[in-house]
Amino acid sequence: MLKHQNDDSKRKYGWVDKWAKMTGERARIDAKVNNTYIIYDKDGTLVKEYPNGEIVPFHNVGES
């Protein structure tokens, strides 16, 4: 039987971890090129990360 699972991870779908990391890295690159920010969950709260590395809490009130 062929083994498709990555030995680095004990999860059934270990490739998902690598894919998620690559997606996040790509989002940072796109934000830098387009001078925008990315939004993600950090310790249970949403934050905005700007291309200069600044991280601020995300507040949806009044933003488009």
C-alpha positions in Angstrom: 0.0 0.0 0.0 1.3 3.5 -0.8 1.9 5.8 2.1 0.6 9.4 1.3 0.8 10.7 4.9 3.7 12.9 5.9 5.8 11.3 8.7 6.5 14.7 10.3 2.9 15.0 11.6 0.9 12.4 13.5 -2.4 13.8 12.1 -4.3 11.9 9.4 -4.0 14.9 7.1 -0.7 16.3 8.1 -0.3 18.1 4.8 -3.0 20.6 5.9 -0.6 22.2 8.4 2.0 22.8 5.7 -0.7 24.1 3.3 -2.1 26.5 6.0 1.3 27.9 6.8 2.1 28.4 3.1 -1.3 30.2 2.6 -0.5 32.6 5.5 2.9 33.3 4.1 1.4 34.1 0.7 -1.2 36.4 2.3 1.7 38.4 4.0 3.5 38.7 0.7 0.3 39.9 -1.1 -0.4 42.4 1.7 3.1 43.8 1.4 2.9 44.1 -2.4 -0.5 45.8 -2.3 0.3 47.8 0.8 -2.7 46.4 2.7 -3.1 44.3 5.8 -4.1 40.8 6.8 -6.6 39.8 9.5 -6.1 36.6 11.5 -6.9 35.1 14.9 -4.2 35.6 17.6 -4.9 34.2 21.0 -8.6 34.2 20.5 -8.9 37.8 19.2 -8.9 39.1 15.6 -5.9 41.3 14.7 -4.7 43.3 11.7 -1.1 42.9 10.7 0.4 45.6 8.4 3.3 45.1 6.0 5.6 47.0 8.4 5.0 44.4 11.1 2.6 46.4 13.2 -0.1 44.3 14.8 -3.3 46.0 16.1 -6.6 44.6 17.4 -9.3 44.4 14.7 -12.5 46.3 15.5 -15.3 45.8 12.9 -17.3 48.8 14.0 -17.4 51.6 11.4 -14.9 49.9 9.0 -15.8 48.8 5.5 
